[in-house]
Amino acid sequence: MKSTRLSLLALLMAAILVPERAEATRILEPFLSSSVSVSQEPSYAKWSRLAVQEAQKRQYRVLDYRYIGLKELSPYAAEQQFKLWVQQNEEPFSLYVTVRYSPKSDKLIRISTKESHP
């Protein structure tokens, strides 16, 4: 992935330095016609929004978050886990949020939280 980013950056820099617009377009053409959409949401986006809403509902100010991962518990239950950096009463700390849901129906089962103070 890192080499792809560097290659793309090198191509963009080359396109900027190339005076002819047609030549710049030719250089970038493989990337411009790619079927990958930059604006696609990750599969956990719905659950991350719920995790942030849960923290806000508990009066935490959300500073940032990180996706931890997916645990498939059974064909009927899965968990998405997130680490949120939150603040309450000027004290920043970590809040781990686990969102359990049904992968078959895509319905929420429950949300649990656990604070972690330094």
C-alpha positions in Angstrom: 0.0 0.0 0.0 2.8 2.4 0.9 4.5 1.9 -2.5 1.2 2.4 -4.3 0.8 5.8 -2.5 4.4 6.8 -3.4 3.9 5.7 -7.0 0.7 7.7 -7.2 2.4 10.7 -5.7 5.2 10.4 -8.1 2.8 10.3 -11.0 0.9 13.3 -9.7 4.1 15.2 -9.4 5.1 14.2 -12.9 1.7 15.3 -14.3 2.1 18.7 -12.6 5.6 19.2 -14.1 4.5 18.1 -17.6 3.6 21.3 -19.5 1.2 19.6 -22.0 -2.1 18.8 -20.5 -2.7 15.8 -22.9 0.5 14.3 -21.6 -0.5 14.8 -18.0 -3.8 13.1 -18.7 -2.1 10.2 -20.4 0.2 9.7 -17.4 -2.8 9.7 -14.9 -5.2 7.7 -17.1 -4.8 4.3 -15.3 -5.7 6.0 -12.0 -8.5 8.2 -13.4 -10.3 5.2 -15.0 -10.0 3.0 -11.9 -13.2 1.5 -10.6 -12.2 2.1 -7.0 -14.3 4.8 -5.4 -12.6 7.0 -2.9 -15.9 8.0 -1.3 -17.0 4.4 -0.5 -17.8 3.9 3.2 -16.1 1.1 5.0 -18.3 -1.9 6.1 -18.2 -0.8 9.7 -19.3 2.9 9.0 -22.9 2.3 10.3 -21.6 0.8 13.5 -19.0 3.5 14.1 -21.7 6.1 13.9 -23.6 4.2 16.5 -20.5 4.0 18.8 -20.0 7.7 18.6 -23.6 8.4 19.2 -23.5 6.2 22.3 -20.6 8.1 23.7 -22.3 11.4 23.0 -25.5 10.2 24.7 -23.4 9.5 27.8 -22.2 13.1 27.7 -18.7 12.4 26.5 -17.0 14.7 24.0 -15.5 12.6 21.2 -12.0 13.7 20.2 -11.2 10.8 17.9 -11.8 7.1 17.3 -10.1 4.1 15.9 -11.6 0.9 14.4 -10.3 -2.1 16.3 -12.0 -4.9 14.3 -14.7 -7.4 13.7 -15.4 -10.5 15.8 -17.8 -13.1 14.3 -19.4 -14.8 17.3 -21.8 -17.0 15.4 -23.9 -16.9 12.2 -26.4 -14.9 14.2 -24.1 -12.5 16.1 -21.1 -10.3 15.4 -19.3 -7.5 17.2 -17.6 -4.4 15.8 -15.1 -2.8 18.3 -14.0 0.7 18.5 -11.6 2.8 20.7 -12.8 6.3 21.2 -10.7 9.1 22.7 -13.2 11.1 24.7 -13.3 13.9 27.2 -15.6 14.5 30.2 -15.1 17.3 32.8 -11.8 18.3 31.1 -10.4 14.7 31.6 -9.4 12.9 28.4 -9.5 9.0 28.5 -10.2 6.1 26.3 -13.6 4.5 25.8 -14.0 1.1 24.3 -17.3 0.6 22.5 -18.5 -2.8 21.4 -21.5 -3.0 19.0 -23.1 -6.4 18.9 -25.5 -7.0 15.9 -27.0 -9.7 13.8 -25.1 -10.0 10.5 -28.1 -11.7 8.9 -30.6 -9.0 9.6 -28.1 -6.1 10.1 -30.0 -5.2 13.3 -28.5 -3.9 16.5 -28.5 -6.3 19.5 -26.7 -4.2 22.1 -23.9 -1.6 22.7 -21.5 -1.9 25.6 -18.8 0.5 26.8 -15.8 0.3 29.0 -13.7 3.3 30.2 -10.0 3.1 30.4 -8.3 5.9 32.4 -4.5 6.5 32.3 
